[in-house]
Amino acid sequence: MAKTRRRLLSKFAATLLLLTTLLATGACSRHANDYSAFSTIPPEGWKYGTALLYMPQTEDSIACGTLSIIVRHSNLYPYRNLYLEVTSQQPAPNGQITFRADTLNIMLANELGEWLGHGSGVTFQHADTLSSHFQLLSGAPLRVRHIMRDPLVEGIEQIGFTFTANTDK
């Protein structure tokens, strides 16, 4: 009787361990349609007209979700805001692919010159949501370039995108 009880408890413990492992693995795994990538800007600065290119790859050919842009900058950035142009390909209602260009004014500092992003030391990070209903085409390029009046923008260290796919199907 005691042997049978020990066997049942052992099987129960093994099953519980297996279920806990599966749940933990599923909770930590990345959704197949999520995407993030960063480009590093040369230390001498970001030249006007130089576009950064991103080629997101997702499991689905089209994924809908939230697209955000992340700007990492140092104290050397001389302005309060950063004007960017983001170009993407979007599906049109007629089934064709169209090009879309969005102009962004990202506020990096307040009126007093205090950085709005998070960070410590000399690097700050600021995120801004472009769209919460963005349709990301797998393999289609995302391009970003600064459209400041300055031909060489200093103090920007990295520009990145994050895309979080909607989980409802």
Phi and psi in degrees as GROMACS dihedral restraints (atoms count N, CA, C in turn):
[ dihedral_restraints ]
;  ai    aj    ak    al  type     phi  dphi    fc
    3     4     5     6     1   -66.7    20    10
    4     5     6     7     1   -36.2    20    10
    6     7     8     9     1   -64.7    20    10
    7     8     9    10     1   -43.5    20    10
    9    10    11    12     1   -63.2    20    10
   10    11    12    13     1   -41.2    20    10
   12    13    14    15     1   -64.7    20    10
   13    14    15    16     1   -42.0    20    10
   15    16    17    18     1   -63.2    20    10
   16    17    18    19     1   -41.2    20    10
   18    19    20    21     1   -62.2    20    10
   19    20    21    22     1   -44.3    20    10
   21    22    23    24     1   -62.8    20    10
   22    23    24    25     1   -43.7    20    10
   24    25    26    27     1   -64.1    20    10
   25    26    27    28     1   -38.3    20    10
   27    28    29    30     1   -64.9    20    10
   28    29    30    31     1   -45.0    20    10
   30    31    32    33     1   -64.3    20    10
   31    32    33    34     1   -41.0    20    10
   33    34    35    36     1   -62.3    20    10
   34    35    36    37     1   -44.6    20    10
   36    37    38    39     1   -63.7    20    10
   37    38    39    40     1   -41.8    20    10
   39    40    41    42     1   -65.0    20    10
   40    41    42    43     1   -41.8    20    10
   42    43    44    45     1   -65.1    20    10
   43    44    45    46     1   -43.2    20    10
   45    46    47    48     1   -62.5    20    10
   46    47    48    49     1   -42.3    20    10
   48    49    50    51     1   -62.9    20    10
   49    50    51    52     1   -43.1    20    10
   51    52    53    54     1   -63.2    20    10
   52    53    54    55     1   -45.4    20    10
   54    55    56    57     1   -63.5    20    10
   55    56    57    58     1   -41.9    20    10
   57    58    59    60     1   -62.8    20    10
   58    59    60    61     1   -42.5    20    10
   60    61    62    63     1   -63.0    20    10
   61    62    63    64     1   -44.8    20    10
   63    64    65    66     1   -63.8    20    10
   64    65    66    67     1   -42.8    20    10
   66    67    68    69     1   -65.4    20    10
   67    68    69    70     1   -41.8    20    10
   69    70    71    72     1   -65.7    20    10
   70    71    72    73     1   -40.2    20    10
   72    73    74    75     1   -65.4    20    10
   73    74    75    76     1   -43.8    20    10
   75    76    77    78     1   -65.2    20    10
   76    77    78    79     1   -36.1    20    10
   78    79    80    81     1   -70.8    20    10
   79    80    81    82     1   -28.5    20    10
   81    82    83    84     1   -95.7    20    10
   82    83    84    85     1   -11.0    20    10
   84    85    86    87     1   -76.8    20    10
   85    86    87    88     1   151.0    20    10
   87    88    89    90     1   -84.6    20    10
   88    89    90    91     1   137.8    20    10
   90    91    92    93     1   -64.9    20    10
   91    92    93    94     1   141.1    20    10
   93    94    95    96     1   -63.9    20    10
   94    95    96    97     1   -19.9    20    10
   96    97    98    99     1  -103.1    20    10
   97    98    99   100     1     4.1    20    10
   99   100   101   102     1   -78.8    20    10
  100   101   102   103     1   152.8    20    10
  102   103   104   105     1  -150.4    20    10
  103   104   105   106     1   142.3    20    10
  105   106   107   108     1  -152.8    20    10
  106   107   108   109     1   144.0    20    10
  108   109   110   111     1  -159.4    20    10
  109   110   111   112     1   149.4    20    10
  111   112   113   114     1  -128.8    20    10
  112   113   114   115     1   148.2    20    10
  114   115   116   117     1  -118.8    20    10
  115   116   117   118     1   136.7    20    10
  117   118   119   120     1   -91.9    20    10
  118   119   120   121     1   132.5    20    10
  120   121   122   123     1   -86.0    20    10
  121   122   123   124     1   139.1    20    10
  123   124   125   126     1   -57.8    20    10
  124   125   126   127     1   145.8    20    10
  126   127   128   129     1   -57.5    20    10
  127   128   129   130     1   -29.7    20    10
  129   130   131   132     1   -74.9    20    10
  130   131   132   133     1   -13.4    20    10
  132   133   134   135     1   128.6    20    10
  133   134   135   136     1   172.7    20    10
  135   136   137   138     1  -105.2    20    10
  136   137   138   139     1   112.5    20    10
  138   139   140   141     1   -75.2    20    10
  139   140   141   142     1   141.2    20    10
  141   142   143   144     1   -59.7    20    10
  142   143   144   145     1   136.3    20    10
  144   145   146   147     1    89.9    20    10
  145   146   147   148     1   -11.2    20    10
  147   148   149   150     1   -84.6    20    10
  148   149   150   151     1   111.2    20    10
  150   151   152   153     1   -92.5    20    10
  151   152   153   154     1   141.6    20    10
  153   154   155   156     1   -94.6    20    10
  154   155   156   157     1   135.4    20    10
  156   157   158   159     1  -113.1    20    10
  157   158   159   160     1   134.4    20    10
  159   160   161   162     1  -128.1    20    10
  160   161   162   163     1   137.5    20    10
  162   163   164   165     1  -123.1    20    10
  163   164   165   166     1    81.0    20    10
  165   166   167   168     1   -65.6    20    10
  166   167   168   169     1   137.4    20    10
  168   169   170   171     1  -118.6    20    10
  169   170   171   172     1   123.2    20    10
  171   172   173   174     1  -127.4    20    10
  172   173   174   175     1   164.0    20    10
  174   175   176   177     1   -66.1    20    10
  175   176   177   178     1   -43.6    20    10
  177   178   179   180     1   -88.0    20    10
  178   179   180   181     1   152.7    20    10
  180   181   182   183     1   -69.5    20    10
  181   182   183   184     1   -31.8    20    10
  183   184   185   186     1  -132.8    20    10
  184   185   186   187     1   127.7    20    10
  186   187   188   189     1  -125.0    20    10
  187   188   189   190     1   137.2    20    10
  189   190   191   192     1  -104.9    20    10
  190   191   192   193     1   136.5    20    10
  192   193   194   195     1   178.7    20    10
  193   194   195   196     1  -155.0    20    10
  195   196   197   198     1  -104.9    20    10
  196   197   198   199     1   124.6    20    10
  198   199   200   201     1  -107.4    20    10
  199   200   201   202     1   125.6    20    10
  201   202   203   204     1  -124.3    20    10
  202   203   204   205     1   152.3    20    10
  204   205   206   207     1  -113.4    20    10
  205   206   207   208     1   140.4    20    10
  207   208   209   210     1  -119.6    20    10
  208   209   210   211     1   131.6    20    10
  210   211   212   213     1  -116.3    20    10
  211   212   213   214     1   124.7    20    10
  213   214   215   216     1  -110.2    20    10
  214   215   216   217     1   125.9    20    10
  216   217   218   219     1  -140.5    20    10
  217   218   219   220     1   165.8    20    10
  219   220   221   222     1  -108.8    20    10
  220   221   222   223     1   178.8    20    10
  222   223   224   225     1   -66.4    20    10
  223   224   225   226     1   -12.9    20    10
  225   226   227   228     1   -76.0    20    10
  226   227   228   229     1   -11.9    20    10
  228   229   230   231     1   -67.3    20    10
  229   230   231   232     1   122.4    20    10
  231   232   233   234     1   -87.8    20    10
  232   233   234   235     1    -2.8    20    10
  234   235   236   237     1  -118.4    20    10
  235   236   237   238     1   167.9    20    10
  237   238   239   240     1   -83.2    20    10
  238   239   240   241     1   -30.2    20    10
  240   241   242   243     1  -130.5    20    10
  241   242   243   244     1   171.5    20    10
  243   244   245   246     1  -138.3    20    10
  244   245   246   247     1   120.3    20    10
  246   247   248   249     1   -91.4    20    10
  247   248   249   250     1   127.3    20    10
  249   250   251   252     1  -128.1    20    10
  250   251   252   253     1   152.4    20    10
  252   253   254   255     1  -117.3    20    10
  253   254   255   256     1   123.4    20    10
  255   256   257   258     1  -111.6    20    10
  256   257   258   259     1   124.4    20    10
  258   259   260   261     1  -113.8    20    10
  259   260   261   262     1   134.0    20    10
  261   262   263   264     1  -142.8    20    10
  262   263   264   265     1   166.4    20    10
  264   265   266   267     1  -103.0    20    10
  265   266   267   268     1   135.3    20    10
  267   268   269   270     1  -130.3    20    10
  268   269   270   271     1   144.2    20    10
  270   271   272   273     1   -73.3    20    10
  271   272   273   274     1   136.8    20    10
  273   274   275   276     1   -97.2    20    10
  274   275   276   277     1   159.9    20    10
  276   277   278   279     1   -58.5    20    10
  277   278   279   280     1   -27.1    20    10
  279   280   281   282     1   -83.6    20    10
  280   281   282   283     1     5.6    20    10
  282   283   284   285     1    91.1    20    10
  283   284   285   286     1    -7.8    20    10
  285   286   287   288     1   -81.2    20    10
  286   287   288   289     1   167.9    20    10
  288   289   290   291     1  -105.9    20    10
  289   290   291   292     1   129.3    20    10
  291   292   293   294     1  -115.1    20    10
  292   293   294   295     1   158.9    20    10
  294   295   296   297     1   -98.6    20    10
  295   296   297   298     1   138.1    20    10
  297   298   299   300     1  -127.6    20    10
  298   299   300   301     1   132.1    20    10
  300   301   302   303     1  -120.0    20    10
  301   302   303   304     1   124.1    20    10
  303   304   305   306     1  -112.6    20    10
  304   305   306   307     1   135.6    20    10
  306   307   308   309     1  -100.6    20    10
  307   308   309   310     1   128.0    20    10
  309   310   311   312     1  -117.6    20    10
  310   311   312   313     1   140.7    20    10
  312   313   314   315     1  -115.9    20    10
  313   314   315   316     1    99.8    20    10
  315   316   317   318     1   -95.1    20    10
  316   317   318   319     1   118.0    20    10
  318   319   320   321     1   -81.6    20    10
  319   320   321   322     1   117.4    20    10
  321   322   323   324     1  -101.6    20    10
  322   323   324   325     1   -19.3    20    10
  324   325   326   327     1  -142.4    20    10
  325   326   327   328     1   155.4    20    10
  327   328   329   330     1   -85.8    20    10
  328   329   330   331     1  -173.6    20    10
  330   331   332   333     1   -62.8    20    10
  331   332   333   334     1   -24.6    20    10
  333   334   335   336     1   -89.2    20    10
  334   335   336   337     1    -0.2    20    10
  336   337   338   339     1    85.4    20    10
  337   338   339   340     1    11.4    20    10
  339   340   341   342     1   -85.1    20    10
  340   341   342   343     1   132.0    20    10
  342   343   344   345     1   -65.7    20    10
  343   344   345   346     1   137.4    20    10
  345   346   347   348     1   -88.2    20    10
  346   347   348   349     1   -20.9    20    10
  348   349   350   351     1   -77.6    20    10
  349   350   351   352     1  -179.7    20    10
  351   352   353   354     1  -103.5    20    10
  352   353   354   355     1   150.2    20    10
  354   355   356   357     1   162.7    20    10
  355   356   357   358     1   172.3    20    10
  357   358   359   360     1  -138.1    20    10
  358   359   360   361     1   153.1    20    10
  360   361   362   363     1    75.7    20    10
  361   362   363   364     1  -130.6    20    10
  363   364   365   366     1  -105.9    20    10
  364   365   366   367     1    -2.0    20    10
  366   367   368   369     1  -111.5    20    10
  367   368   369   370     1   132.5    20    10
  369   370   371   372     1  -123.2    20    10
  370   371   372   373     1   148.5    20    10
  372   373   374   375     1  -125.3    20    10
  373   374   375   376     1   131.9    20    10
  375   376   377   378     1  -130.0    20    10
  376   377   378   379     1   130.5    20    10
  378   379   380   381     1  -112.6    20    10
  379   380   381   382     1   144.0    20    10
  381   382   383   384     1  -139.5    20    10
  382   383   384   385     1   133.7    20    10
  384   385   386   387     1   -81.5    20    10
  385   386   387   388     1   124.9    20    10
  387   388   389   390     1   -80.6    20    10
  388   389   390   391     1   -45.9    20    10
  390   391   392   393     1  -159.2    20    10
  391   392   393   394     1   139.4    20    10
  393   394   395   396     1   -94.8    20    10
  394   395   396   397     1    -0.2    20    10
  396   397   398   399     1  -129.1    20    10
  397   398   399   400     1    43.9    20    10
  399   400   401   402     1   -81.8    20    10
  400   401   402   403     1   136.6    20    10
  402   403   404   405     1  -102.2    20    10
  403   404   405   406     1   107.1    20    10
  405   406   407   408     1   -91.4    20    10
  406   407   408   409     1   122.8    20    10
  408   409   410   411     1   -92.3    20    10
  409   410   411   412     1   122.1    20    10
  411   412   413   414     1   -62.7    20    10
  412   413   414   415     1   128.0    20    10
  414   415   416   417     1    85.2    20    10
  415   416   417   418     1    -7.7    20    10
  417   418   419   420     1   -87.0    20    10
  418   419   420   421     1   137.7    20    10
  420   421   422   423     1   -71.6    20    10
  421   422   423   424     1   145.1    20    10
  423   424   425   426     1  -111.6    20    10
  424   425   426   427     1   131.1    20    10
  426   427   428   429     1  -124.5    20    10
  427   428   429   430     1   143.6    20    10
  429   430   431   432     1  -138.3    20    10
  430   431   432   433     1   138.4    20    10
  432   433   434   435     1  -143.1    20    10
  433   434   435   436     1   152.2    20    10
  435   436   437   438     1   -81.6    20    10
  436   437   438   439     1   147.5    20    10
  438   439   440   441     1  -125.8    20    10
  439   440   441   442     1    41.1    20    10
  441   442   443   444     1   -76.9    20    10
  442   443   444   445     1   162.1    20    10
  444   445   446   447     1   -75.6    20    10
  445   446   447   448     1   -14.8    20    10
  447   448   449   450     1   -79.4    20    10
  448   449   450   451     1   128.1    20    10
  450   451   452   453     1   -70.0    20    10
  451   452   453   454     1   -17.7    20    10
  453   454   455   456     1  -141.6    20    10
  454   455   456   457     1   109.5    20    10
  456   457   458   459     1   -93.4    20    10
  457   458   459   460     1   123.7    20    10
  459   460   461   462     1  -103.3    20    10
  460   461   462   463     1   155.4    20    10
  462   463   464   465     1    96.0    20    10
  463   464   465   466     1   -11.4    20    10
  465   466   467   468     1   -87.3    20    10
  466   467   468   469     1   124.6    20    10
  468   469   470   471     1   -99.0    20    10
  469   470   471   472     1   -43.4    20    10
  471   472   473   474     1  -147.9    20    10
  472   473   474   475     1   149.8    20    10
  474   475   476   477     1  -126.1    20    10
  475   476   477   478     1   134.9    20    10
  477   478   479   480     1  -144.0    20    10
  478   479   480   481     1   164.0    20    10
  480   481   482   483     1  -122.4    20    10
  481   482   483   484     1   145.1    20    10
  483   484   485   486     1  -128.3    20    10
  484   485   486   487     1   138.9    20    10
  486   487   488   489     1  -127.7    20    10
  487   488   489   490     1   124.4    20    10
  489   490   491   492     1  -115.4    20    10
  490   491   492   493     1   112.9    20    10
  492   493   494   495     1   -72.2    20    10
  493   494   495   496     1   146.6    20    10
  495   496   497   498     1   -66.1    20    10
  496   497   498   499     1   139.4    20    10
  498   499   500   501     1   -90.8    20    10
  499   500   501   502     1   -14.9    20    10
  501   502   503   504     1   -79.0    20    10
  502   503   504   505     1   133.6    20    10
